[in-house]
Amino acid sequence: MKRNGWGTIPEAAEVLGVSSKTVRRRIADGSINARKFGPRLIRVEMSSLEEFGRPLTYRGAGH
């Protein structure tokens, strides 16, 4: 699966291991970069997937 250039929503979903619906929600909230190339054609900037999500910090068993 490609990680650079432009990809489809299903390709982005496969890379992230989430549904296409989740990718569409993240595009809507600005977490993932995408562009429209016509009235219906949406492409995802695949490099933006590397910054998707937030890092987790282990705080120990007592927290």
Secondary structure, DSSP 8 states (H G I E B T S, - for coil): ---SSEE-HHHHHHHHTS-HHHHHHHHHTTSS-EEESSSS-EEEEGGGGGG-S-------TT-
